[in-house]
């Protein structure tokens, strides 16, 4: 008996979900979306909102985590605050891609917004906006 495309898709999704559960144990309430080349999974882990993009086989392409200053690693926070001490850290995006980690840290003061891009080696002002 031939296997239908729908049955194959269900089997792939089942395998992908099992692989996801191994990579992210204890996660519940995740929301799945099927993309052209894989899957997107959105979930919350504590106070951190996450978006994970998976291949059709369930391998992680990349992950974006969204959080506040309180969840920012201390060494990264210290790098930011040492240069931008008069700014408040508004939000953080942590991007994990190909075993590299990049932070996009949004800062604000009374008149401006700045988005910093940080990796292991450098920190730069990626975008800057003047408040209206």
C-alpha positions as CSV (number, residue, x, y, z in Angstrom):
1,X,0.0,0.0,0.0
2,X,1.5,3.4,-1.0
3,X,2.2,6.0,1.6
4,X,0.3,9.3,1.0
5,X,2.0,12.7,1.1
6,X,-0.2,13.6,4.1
7,X,0.9,10.4,6.0
8,X,4.6,11.1,5.2
9,X,4.2,14.7,6.4
10,X,2.7,13.5,9.6
11,X,5.5,11.0,10.1
12,X,8.2,13.6,9.4
13,X,6.4,16.0,11.8
14,X,6.4,13.3,14.5
15,X,10.1,12.7,14.1
16,X,10.8,16.4,14.1
17,X,8.7,16.8,17.3
18,X,10.6,14.1,19.0
19,X,13.9,15.7,18.0
20,X,12.7,19.0,19.2
21,X,11.7,17.5,22.6
22,X,15.2,16.1,23.0
23,X,16.8,19.5,22.3
24,X,14.3,21.4,24.5
25,X,13.2,19.1,27.3
26,X,10.2,20.2,29.4
27,X,8.8,22.7,26.9
28,X,5.0,22.7,26.7
29,X,2.6,25.0,24.9
30,X,4.8,25.4,21.9
31,X,3.2,26.6,18.6
32,X,4.3,25.0,15.4
33,X,4.2,26.4,11.9
34,X,5.1,24.5,8.7
35,X,7.4,26.6,6.4
36,X,8.5,25.9,2.9
37,X,11.9,24.4,4.0
38,X,11.1,23.3,7.5
39,X,9.3,24.4,10.7
40,X,9.1,27.3,13.1
41,X,8.4,26.6,16.7
42,X,7.5,29.4,19.1
43,X,7.6,28.8,22.9
44,X,8.3,30.4,26.2
45,X,10.9,29.0,28.6
46,X,10.6,30.9,31.9
47,X,10.6,34.6,31.0
48,X,12.3,34.0,27.7
49,X,10.3,33.9,24.4
50,X,11.9,31.7,21.8
51,X,11.6,31.1,18.0
52,X,13.4,28.1,16.7
53,X,13.7,27.4,13.0
54,X,14.1,23.7,12.1
55,X,15.0,21.8,8.9
56,X,12.5,19.3,7.5
57,X,14.6,16.6,9.4
58,X,14.3,18.5,12.7
59,X,17.8,20.0,12.9
60,X,18.1,23.5,14.3
61,X,18.8,26.1,11.6
62,X,18.8,29.0,14.1
63,X,17.2,30.2,17.3
64,X,16.1,33.7,18.4
65,X,15.4,34.4,22.0
66,X,13.7,37.6,23.3
67,X,14.2,38.8,26.8
68,X,14.9,41.7,29.1
69,X,18.0,43.0,30.9
70,X,17.3,40.7,33.8
71,X,18.0,37.6,31.7
72,X,21.0,39.1,29.9
73,X,24.3,37.3,30.8
74,X,26.3,39.3,33.3
75,X,29.4,39.6,31.1
76,X,27.3,40.9,28.1
77,X,25.5,43.4,30.4
78,X,28.8,44.7,31.7
79,X,30.1,45.3,28.2
80,X,27.0,47.2,27.3
81,X,26.8,49.3,30.5
82,X,30.5,50.1,30.5
83,X,30.1,52.1,27.3
84,X,26.4,53.1,27.5
85,X,25.9,53.6,31.2
86,X,23.3,56.4,30.8
87,X,21.0,54.1,28.7
88,X,18.3,51.7,29.8
89,X,18.4,48.2,28.3
90,X,14.9,48.0,26.8
91,X,15.0,44.5,25.2
92,X,17.4,41.8,24.0
93,X,17.4,39.5,21.0
94,X,19.9,36.6,21.2
95,X,20.5,34.9,17.9
96,X,22.2,31.5,17.8
97,X,23.3,30.5,14.3
98,X,26.0,28.0,13.3
99,X,27.3,27.8,16.8
100,X,27.8,31.6,16.9
101,X,25.9,33.8,19.3
102,X,25.0,37.4,18.4
103,X,23.1,39.8,20.7
104,X,21.0,42.7,19.4
105,X,20.5,44.9,22.5
106,X,18.0,47.8,22.3
107,X,18.9,50.8,24.5
108,X,17.0,53.9,25.2
109,X,17.5,57.3,26.8
110,X,15.2,60.3,26.8
111,X,15.8,61.2,23.2
112,X,17.2,58.2,21.3
113,X,17.0,54.5,20.7
114,X,20.1,52.5,19.9
115,X,20.4,48.9,18.7
116,X,23.8,47.4,19.5
117,X,25.1,44.4,17.8
118,X,27.5,42.3,20.0
119,X,29.4,39.1,19.4
120,X,32.4,37.6,21.1
121,X,34.8,40.1,19.7
122,X,33.1,43.4,19.0
123,X,30.2,45.7,19.9
124,X,28.8,48.3,17.4
125,X,25.9,50.6,17.1
126,X,23.8,48.8,14.5
127,X,20.9,51.2,14.3
128,X,20.1,54.5,15.9
129,X,16.7,56.4,16.1
130,X,15.7,59.8,17.4
131,X,12.5,59.8,19.4
132,X,9.7,61.9,17.9
